[in-house]
């Protein structure tokens, strides 16, 4: 039997209750009659909490920052299929092969955004084919498994349940840390391929998927996640989908129509997501924002009065990666809420080896979606002064990799 109070707290109640109590504490401490402004800032599961707060408790916060949002727990379904595809002795991709895959991806995609600078602005527009690495870099089973990793998770009718991952930056804390691990499984056929000790070297993503299926869905700590109803090509059976949704959807914050109350109250939300996120596919956030624009009167132009999305090229999960991944979101949110100045762009920096002690080696602006940063055509590509956010819609461009990941079409009309 589930410990229902703990599950409910995790899904939606805890943050709201702490918010209410925290406001009472602040007012009592300062002997103040009211709190003028309240802001929420969270990334990953904190990003899910941000959307849950906005959709369930729209009066709690004046402004909300949602980073790399874990929008809906269905991402775990994708993780099951990808584990089945990758965790066989024939298909497993050791982390030492990932830099070779990245090199091929950059050769295919880097210049597509107008400049070769070791940064892919829009991985959805890429046209990288894993089969081109067979047989020199990958075997055919490995290439097929990589396609599953990059592809969407679908229902038995072919409908997209969750987008696949971006093709950019698979190594260096990416696919290696989250999916394949830095140590090969001890037993590919076991329920716990890396063992079940407290010091298991299993990658973060596998543990995440394994535990949610065991404890929140099947409610059986001995359950073998490999037997859950998701095929190795990423197709979820109707029974598995029904059970999964019944036991997790209370924790989702993904329904666009549920954000309308928050928007209607004049509150503001700033969303960001790294395009090279190996934990939570960035295309899920893109798809959510597009769906939200579709149901907003006035569509994208009107939506940007209340909610703005900033996609971060080359950033991994909530930070890290080769792209500029350090930036301030609270100051622009405050300016937006308190002075009506919506952020057109956000300055971002990258430290050498992602270590502040080693200094800054790149700066550039993050543009509001669907704008893609444009290089001016001259000057150092590592200097923000040589980039600008123009009124383009290039982040709506979808190539073969974006289509395989579950995105479709070429974008929305300007209205």
N, C-alpha and C positions, 0 to 999 in steps of 0.2 A: 504494500500500500504506500502511496506517496505521502511525504510529509507536506501536506497541502499548504499550511501557512508559509513554509519556506519557499515553496514553488511560486505562490502568489506574490510573495515579497520580491522574488527575483524577477518575475515577469513584469510587474507594474507598480506594486504598492509601496515598496521600501523608499524609493526616491521621493515620492509624493509625501509620505508621512514625515520623512526627515526634513523635507522642504518646509512643511507647515510648522514643525517643531523648531527648526532653525530660525524661521522668521520670528516666532514668539520669543526665542532666546535673545535675538538681536534687539528687538524692541525693548525687552526688559532690561538688558544690559545697558543700553544707551538711554533708557527712560524716554523713548521716542514714541509718538502716537502712531507712526506709520513708517513703512519702508518705501522710499520713493521708487527705486528700481531693483529688479532682481534678474540675474543672468545665470544661465546654465551653460556649462562647457563640458563636453564629453567626447571621447573617441573610442572606436571599436564597440565593445558592449556599451560604453558610455554614449556612443552615437545612437545605439538602439534606445537607450534610456532617454536620450534627447527627443527622439521621435515619439516615444511612448508618452513622455511628459506633454509634448505639444498636442498630441491627438486625444489623450485621456483627460489631461488636466490643463487646459489652455489658459487658465487664469494664474497659474503658478509663477510664470516667468514672462518678463517683458521682451527679452531677447534670448535666443537659444543658438548655441554653436554645436553642430553635429558633425563630427569628423569620422571618416571611414565607417559610416553607420552599418551596424549589424541589423539591417532593416527588418528582415524576417528570418526566422530560424530555419527556413527551408534550405538555406545554404548548406546545412548538414547533409541533406539528401545528395547534393552534388559531391560532397566529400566522400560519401559511401561509394558511389560509382567510380570516382577517380582512384580511390584506394584499391578497389577490385581490379581496375585496369592496370595500375602500376605495380602492384605488389605480387608479381609472379617472377619466377627466376628468369624468364625470357624477356619480360617487358620492363623490369626495374631499370631506372636510369640513375646511375651513381652520380653524386654531386660533382665529381671531377669532369663529367661530360657537359655540364650546364654552361660553362664559359664558351665551349665550342658552339653550342646552340645559340647563345646570345650573340656571338660573333656573326653567325649566319643571319640572324634576325636583323642586326644592325645593317649588314650589307644589303638586305632586302628593303628595310623600312626607313632607315635614318634620314636619307635625303628626301623622302616623300613630303616632308613638311617645309621644304625649300632650302634647307641648310644641313650640311653634314657636321654635326656637333656632338655626337655621342649622346644624343637625347631625342627620344621619340615623342613628339608632341601629342599624337593621337594614335595609339596602337590599334584602335578599332578600324582605322583606314589601311592597315597593313595587309599584305598579300603573301605572307610567309607560308610555305608548304613544307611540313616536316618530312614528307617523302623525298625531298631534295637532299636530305642528309643520309639517305640509304644508298649504298652500304658503307660509305666512308666514315660517318660519325655514329650513326644509329643503325640498329637492326630494324627490320620491318615491324616486329612486335613492339619495339621501343617507340618507333614513329607513330604507330597506331595508338599506343597509350598516351603519347603526347597530344595527339588529336583529341582524345577524350578529355584530357586536362584542360585544353583550350576551348572545348566545345560546351554547349549548353546542356543542362540537365533537363530532360523532357518527360512528359507523361506518355502513356501508351498510345495516344493519338498523335504525338509529335509536337504538342504544345510546349512552349518554354516554361519550365517551372523555376529555373534559376540560370542566369547567364554563366558562361564559362569565364576563365581567367584571361587577362591580357597577355599578349605574347612577349611583352618587353621585360627585360631584366630578371631572368629566372634564377640567377645565381647570386651569391653574396648576401644571404639572409632572405632569399626569395623562396622559390620552389624547394630548394635544398632544406632550409630551416623548417618550412611549414608542411611539406608534402612527402618528399622522398627521404629526408634526413641525411645526416652526415655519416651515418653508420648503416650498412646494409642490414636488412632484417635477419634475425637469427634463424627464423623458420617461416618461410613465405606462406605456408598453409595453416599456420596457427591462428587462433583467435586474437592473440597478442603477438604479432610478428617480431616485435623487439623485446618481448618479455614483459612481465607485469610487476617487476620490482619497483620500489619507490624511486629508484634511480634509472629507470628505463630511458634509453636514448631515443625512444620513439619521437618523431617530429611532432611539433606542437599541433599541427592540423589534425593528425591522426588521433591524438589523445582527445582533442576537442570533439571530434565526430564520435569517437568510441564512447565517451562518457555521456554525451547527450542522448545517444540512442539507448544506452544501457539504463540510465537513471531517470530520464524524463519521458522517454517514449515507451520502451519495452518494460521498464520498471523491474529489471532483472540484472543484478550486478554480474551474473555469469553469462549473459547473452553474448553470442558471437556476432559482431557487427557485420561480418561477411555474409551472414545468412539473411540479413534484412533485404527487403524486396526492391533492391535497385540493381540493375544489371551492370555488367562491366562496360557497356557502351553508354551508360548514363540514362537509362530509361527506368522510371519508377512505376511499379505496379499500382493499380487502383487501390488495393487493400492497404499497401504500405503507405500510400499518400494519405488515405483517409485516417489511418491510425496516427500518423505523424502530425497532421494538422489538428486533429482533435485534442492532442496532448501538448501542443506547443503554440497554437495561434493566439492564445491569450497574451503571449509575450511579444507579439509582432507590433511594429509601428508603421507598417508598410502601406496601408490603405490610403491613397491620396485624398479621397473624399473626406476622410476623418481629420485632415489638417485644415479644413475650411473654417472651422470655428476659431482656431488660433489666428488664421489670416484675417478673418472678419473682425477680430478685436483690435486690429491695427498692430499686432505684434510682429516681430522680425525674426527670421531664421537665416543663419549663414551656414552653409553646408560645404564641406571639402572632402576630397577623396584622392588618394594617390593612384595614378594610372598604372603603377607597377605593384599594386597591393597583392601579395601572395596569400593573404588570409581571407579577405572578403572581396570578391570580384568587383572592380570599380564600375563595370557596366551595369550592375544592379542599381547603383545610385543614379547613373545616367538615365536608365530606363524609368526609374521612379520619377525623376524630375521631368522627363518628357511627358509621362502620363499625367503628372500634376498640371503641366502646362495645358494639356488637352482639355482638362475639365475646368480650367480657370477662365471665366469670362474675360475676353481680351487676350487669352492665351499667354504666350511667353512674355510679351511686353508688359502685360499687367501683372503676371506672376512675379516679375523682378522687382515690383514695388514692395514685395513682402518677403520673398525667399530668393536667395541667390546661391548658386552653386559654383565652386571653384575647383576644377580638376587640376591635379598637380603632376606634371610629367616627371617620370623617373622616381617618384616617391613610393616607398613600400608601405608597410602597415603602420599608419600614424606617424611615420618618420622614416629616416634612413633611405638608402638607395642612392643612385648617382645623380638624381635631379635635385634642384633647390627645394629643401624640405623643412626649413626653419622659417616660421613666419608668425606674425601676431594677428590673431583673429578677434581678440576682445576689443581692442581699440577701434577698429572699423565698425564693429557691432554697436559699441557705445555711441559712436558718431551718428550712426544710422538711427538708432532708437531715440537718442536725446536731442539730435540736431537735424534730423531728416536728411543726412548726407549719406546716400547709399554708396557702397564701395564699388568703384568701377574696376579696380585692380588692387592686388595685395602684393607688396614687395616680399620676395623670398630670397633666402641665401642658402648656400651649400658650403659646409666646412670640409677641409681636406680630410679624407677618410672618415667623414662624419664626426670629426673630433674637434670641438671648439678650440682646444688648446693649440691646434695646428693652423688655425687661421682660416679665412674665407677664400675659396677658389672660384666661386661662381655666384652671380646674382642675376635675377630676372623677375619680371612681373608675372603674377598669376592672374589670368583674365577670367572675367565672369563667363560662365557657360552661356551660349555655345561659341564664344570667341576663343580663338587660338592665338597665342602670342606670335608676333611677326618680327623676324629679323630685318633690320633696316637695310641690309645688303652691304654694310661696311662696318669696320671696327671689330673689336674683340667680341666674339660670341659669348664670352663669359661675363660680359658687363651688361647690367640691366639697361643702361642708357642706350644700348644699341637694339633694344627690343621695345615693342609697343603693343598695346591692346587696341585693335581697330574693330570697327563694326563688321567683322566677318562672321561667318557661321560654319567655320571649318571643322569644329568638333562634332558636327552632325554628319560628317562624311563617314560612310561605312563601307569598308572593303571586305574581301573574303574572310579575314580573321574576325572582323566584327560580326559578319553574318553567321559564321560558325559558332560564335560565342552567344548568339541569340538576339543580336540587334538586327533591325531590318529597315529598309528604306533609306532615303538620302536626307531625311530631316523634315522639319515642319515649315509651314509658311511663315513669312515674317510677321504675320499678325499674331 
